[in-house]
Amino acid sequence: PEDYQPPIWKSYLYQLQQEAPRPKRITCPQEMESRPKYYGREFHGMIPREYADELLAGAEGAYLIRESQRQPGTHTLALRFGHQTLNYRLFYDGKHFVGEKRFESVHDLVTDALITLYIETKAAEYIAKMTTNPIYEHLGYTSLLKDKMVHRLSRGRTEPRRVTFQRDERISSPLVRRSALKDTPEKQCSYEKIHNFKVHTFRGPHWCEYCANFMWGLIAQGVRCSDCGLNVHKQCSKLVPSDCQPDLRRIKKVFSCDLTTLVKAHNTTRPMVVDMCIQEIELRGMKSEGLYRVSGFSEHIEDVRLAFDRDGEKADISASAYADINIIAGALKLYLRDLPIPVITFDLYSKFIQAAKIPNAESRLEAIHESLLQLPPAHYETLRYLMAHLKRL
C-alpha cells in the first residue's frame, strides 16, 4: 500500500539486555564427592545460606549451586542480583530448569535469568504499557501483511466469498419454507482464524511484530504462529486479532489439518479433499452399490491420503489411478474422521443433539438452524456441500 511505513523497531529493551549483569561462576576450591555428574565446580555441597551469601557478596551475577540442608538430595541455585542473594529450587531432567524454560547448561539458565531480572526490574512500567500503541494496528502495516498473503494465495478471485442459505421457491409448505430459511440474511464468510502460537526460541535479535519491542532472553523469548509465522511476545499474543493467514509452506499435510487453517492456506471455501473426492464420486460412482458402506482396500486408501498430503490439489484420484470408487469414498471418510475438530464442532455437538430431540417439527428445525449459524464458516460450508452431495446419491 502507498501509505505503508516500515515499522520502527524499538531498541530500549535490547539496550537493557546488553546492560544486564553477566554470569560469574563461583567455583568450589575442593572436589565434592557428592557432586551430581550434571553439575560442575559451581556445586558447593551442603553449605548454609549464610555461607553462600558470603561467597556471592559484592559480585552482581555471581552464582553457585548448593545442596539444601532442609531437604537433602535437592539442590538450590543461589544467584546474586540487586545486591541480594536469590535462591531458586533447581531441577534436572536431562535439562536444567527452575521454571518453564529448560536449558542445556546452568550457565545458560543463569544468563537468561539475569537478563529477565534486569529488564523486568528496570523496565516494569515500560513493559506494562508496551502494548498500548502496537504497530500491528498502524495504518498500512497490517494491510501490507495481509496484502502479501492475498497476493500469494490469490487465484484471480476478487469477489468476497459468501455463504448463503438457498431459497427454494418450489417449496409450498410454510413449515418447510421456514426450514429453508426464507428470511435469513446472507451469512458473511469472514473465515476468521485464530493464530496457532507456540513457544519459540529465536536465534539472534528478534522484535515483536505486534508491539515492535525487542523479545528479550536467551531462549523461548516469545511465541511464533506455526501456521503463518507471526512472531510476538507471549503477552502480546493475547491481543493479536484472529486474522491468521496460513502460509502453505508451513502446512505440512492435508489430512489431520484444521479445516479453517486448510481452506485459508489454499484460499478455498472448502477443503480440496472434499471437493475432489465428491466430484470424482459423482462422476463415476453414483450407481455404485454400497457406496460409503462397502470399504475399499485400506492400503489404497492410505495411498490416496499420502497423495493429498504430498501433492495437494494435484493429487491424481482418477479412475486410471484408482478404479474402485470405494477407495475414493473411503479416503473421504478417513479425511473427515481424522479432522482434529470435526465438521460439527465439539462445542456445538450437544446443541445439535438437543435440537434433534425436540418433538415439535417446527421448533426442531428452528433449533437446528440456530446451531448451523454458530458453525465456523469453513465447517458450515463443508457440511452444506456434504449434505447436498448425500441428497443427490
Salt bridges, closest charged atoms under 4 A:
GLU31 OE2 - ARG35 NH2 3.22
GLU42 OE1 - ARG25 NH1 3.05
ASP53 OD1 - ARG80 NH1 3.50
ASP93 OD2 - ARG102 NE 3.28
GLU100 OE1 - LYS234 NZ 3.68
GLU104 OE2 - LYS95 NZ 3.31
ASP112 OD2 - LYS101 NZ 3.20
GLU125 OE2 - LYS129 NZ 3.18
ASP168 OD1 - ARG170 NE 3.10
GLU169 OE2 - ARG167 NE 2.53
GLU169 OE1 - ARG177 NH1 3.78
GLU186 OE1 - ARG162 NH1 3.26
ASP227 OD2 - LYS193 NZ 2.71
ASP243 OD2 - LYS146 NZ 3.93
ASP243 OD1 - HIS195 NE2 3.01
ASP247 OD1 - ARG152 NH1 3.83
ASP247 OD2 - ARG249 NH2 2.74
ASP275 OD1 - ARG270 NE 2.63
GLU280 OE2 - ARG284 NE 2.61
GLU282 OE2 - HIS389 ND1 2.72
GLU282 OE2 - ARG392 NH2 2.79
GLU302 OE2 - ARG305 NH2 2.30
ASP309 OD2 - ARG305 NH1 2.97
ASP311 OD2 - ARG310 NH2 3.24
GLU313 OE1 - ARG155 NH2 3.30
GLU362 OE2 - ARG178 NH1 2.06
GLU366 OE2 - ARG178 NE 3.83
GLU366 OE1 - HIS369 ND1 3.92
GLU370 OE2 - HIS369 ND1 3.93
GLU381 OE2 - ARG270 NH1 2.55
GLU381 OE2 - ARG384 NH2 2.64
